[in-house]
Amino acid sequence: MNILISNSSGEPIYAQIVAQIRQLIFSGELEPGASLPSIRQLAKDLQISVITTKRAYEELEREGLTESMVGRGSFVAGVNPEFLRERRLKALEQMLNEAMIEAKALGLSQQELTEYLTTLYEEENRE
């Protein structure tokens, strides 16, 4: 598992860890039952505080993406695909809401935003 921490990001380190592990789970790169590095090991690898990694792991567990077993460590939860889809749709909805707010700030109409999104979608499909 390769996690990259950006010191120049405005995002807290624990949130960067959560986001990257969440993405690995959503993409299927980390499958249900896969073990995560121990809190201490991840802290050592990333050269950060154990408290920071503990907070990240607690957040992942709160989200239902991981499970902790005393004495055994943390594992990717056996998340059902529909749950993952709902989580991803919620995240997409938040991103689209941010895009809509930015579009309004730029003075774009709903139609212009839709056309812009359509263009981006078509470009992605050509590659």
C-alpha positions as CSV (number, residue, x, y, z in Angstrom):
1,M,0.0,0.0,0.0
2,N,1.5,3.3,-1.1
3,I,0.3,6.4,0.6
4,L,1.7,9.8,-0.2
5,I,1.5,12.7,2.2
6,S,1.7,16.2,1.0
7,N,2.9,18.8,3.5
8,S,1.9,21.6,1.2
9,S,-1.7,20.4,1.1
10,G,-4.2,22.3,3.3
11,E,-5.8,19.0,4.1
12,P,-4.9,17.4,7.4
13,I,-2.5,14.4,7.3
14,Y,-5.1,12.0,8.8
15,A,-7.6,13.1,6.1
16,Q,-5.1,12.5,3.4
17,I,-4.6,8.9,4.7
18,V,-8.3,8.3,5.0
19,A,-8.9,9.6,1.4
20,Q,-6.2,7.4,-0.1
21,I,-7.2,4.2,1.7
22,R,-10.9,4.9,0.9
23,Q,-9.9,5.2,-2.8
24,L,-7.9,2.0,-2.7
25,I,-11.0,0.2,-1.2
26,F,-13.5,1.8,-3.7
27,S,-11.2,0.9,-6.6
28,G,-11.0,-2.7,-5.5
29,E,-7.2,-2.5,-5.0
30,L,-7.8,-3.3,-1.3
31,E,-10.3,-6.2,-1.2
32,P,-12.4,-7.2,1.8
33,G,-10.3,-9.0,4.3
34,A,-7.1,-7.4,3.3
35,S,-5.0,-6.3,6.2
36,L,-3.8,-2.8,6.7
37,P,-0.4,-2.0,8.1
38,S,-0.4,-1.6,11.8
39,I,-0.9,1.9,13.2
40,R,2.7,2.0,14.4
41,Q,4.1,0.6,11.1
42,L,2.2,3.1,9.0
43,A,3.3,6.0,11.3
44,K,6.9,4.8,10.9
45,D,6.7,4.4,7.1
46,L,5.1,7.9,6.7
47,Q,7.3,9.4,9.5
48,I,4.3,10.8,11.2
49,S,2.7,10.6,14.7
50,V,1.0,7.3,15.8
51,I,-1.9,9.5,17.0
52,T,-2.4,10.7,13.4
53,T,-2.5,7.2,12.0
54,K,-4.8,6.1,14.8
55,R,-7.2,8.9,14.0
56,A,-7.2,7.9,10.3
57,Y,-7.9,4.3,11.1
58,E,-10.7,5.3,13.5
59,E,-12.3,7.4,10.8
60,L,-12.2,4.5,8.3
61,E,-13.8,2.2,10.9
62,R,-16.5,4.8,11.6
63,E,-17.2,4.9,7.9
64,G,-17.6,1.1,8.0
65,L,-14.8,0.6,5.5
66,T,-12.5,-1.2,8.0
67,E,-12.7,-3.4,11.0
68,S,-10.3,-3.6,13.9
69,M,-9.6,-6.8,15.8
70,V,-7.8,-6.5,19.1
71,G,-4.4,-8.1,18.8
72,R,-4.8,-8.8,15.1
73,G,-4.9,-5.4,13.5
74,S,-7.2,-3.6,11.0
75,F,-8.7,-5.2,7.9
76,V,-10.9,-4.0,5.0
77,A,-14.5,-4.7,6.0
78,G,-16.6,-7.0,3.9
79,V,-18.4,-4.1,2.4
80,N,-21.3,-4.9,0.1
81,P,-21.1,-3.4,-3.4
82,E,-24.3,-1.5,-3.0
83,F,-23.0,0.3,0.1
84,L,-19.8,1.2,-1.8
85,R,-21.8,2.5,-4.7
86,E,-23.9,4.7,-2.4
87,R,-20.8,6.1,-0.7
88,R,-19.3,6.9,-4.1
89,L,-22.5,8.5,-5.3
90,K,-22.6,10.7,-2.2
91,A,-18.9,11.7,-2.8
92,L,-19.7,12.5,-6.4
93,E,-22.7,14.5,-5.3
94,Q,-20.5,16.6,-3.1
95,M,-18.0,17.2,-5.9
96,L,-20.7,18.2,-8.3
97,N,-22.2,20.5,-5.8
98,E,-18.8,22.2,-5.4
99,A,-18.5,22.4,-9.2
100,M,-22.0,24.0,-9.4
101,I,-21.1,26.6,-6.8
102,E,-17.9,27.5,-8.7
103,A,-19.8,27.6,-12.0
104,K,-22.3,30.1,-10.5
105,A,-19.4,32.2,-9.2
106,L,-18.0,32.3,-12.7
107,G,-21.4,33.3,-14.1
108,L,-22.0,30.1,-16.0
109,S,-25.6,29.0,-16.7
110,Q,-26.8,25.5,-16.0
111,Q,-26.7,24.8,-19.7
112,E,-23.1,26.0,-20.0
113,L,-22.0,23.8,-17.1
114,T,-23.8,20.8,-18.6
115,E,-22.1,21.4,-21.9
116,Y,-18.8,21.7,-20.3
117,L,-19.3,18.5,-18.4
118,T,-20.5,16.7,-21.5
119,T,-17.3,17.9,-23.4
120,L,-15.1,16.6,-20.6
121,Y,-16.9,13.3,-20.5
122,E,-16.6,12.9,-24.3
123,E,-12.9,13.7,-24.2
124,E,-12.3,11.1,-21.5
125,N,-14.1,8.5,-23.5
126,R,-11.9,9.2,-26.6
127,E,-8.7,8.4,-24.7
